[in-house]
């Protein structure tokens, strides 16, 4: 996902003071709880969009983009990198044949 990597890089530039973005700066200034709340809100909005009927695809796409943006901010805030998550997905794929969430008794 080249666009995600670009987005993450842009978010990190704002966090490091090398770029300006009023929305992103505001999220960083509001802290972990606000960023986490935004991630949760976007997840709920995707779920609602998924249940909304025939016209849901554009809404799911838009809400997914919002979720990914806020997730990039959360990762930047907490020191998580896209590579960290990619590595976790790779471990899951290698262990289970697909990058799915492991069952309760299976740790990766």
Phi, psi and omega in degrees: 000084182300323180294324178294317179298321177294316178300312180300318178298318178296318179297317178297325178295321177294315180300321181277002179077013182266352178215160181246136173200109185303316183295313183292317177300319179299316178300313179300319181292331181281341171092182187304314185298316180294318180296314179299320178298318179297319178299314179298316179301315181293323176299317178295319180296325175294316180299317178296316179299322181295337180260006190272001176104202189298326185273021189281335186303309179299324180291319178297319178298311181297315181291327176296318178298319178297317179298314182296320176301309182293328175294320177299320178295316179299315179300313180299319181295325187256004177081014177273141178246159174304325179296323177302315182288321177300318178298319179296318178296320179297316179299319179295315180299316180294325182280325190238356180087352177206151184278050180271165176291129180294153175297168184303327183264005182243120180249143176229000000 
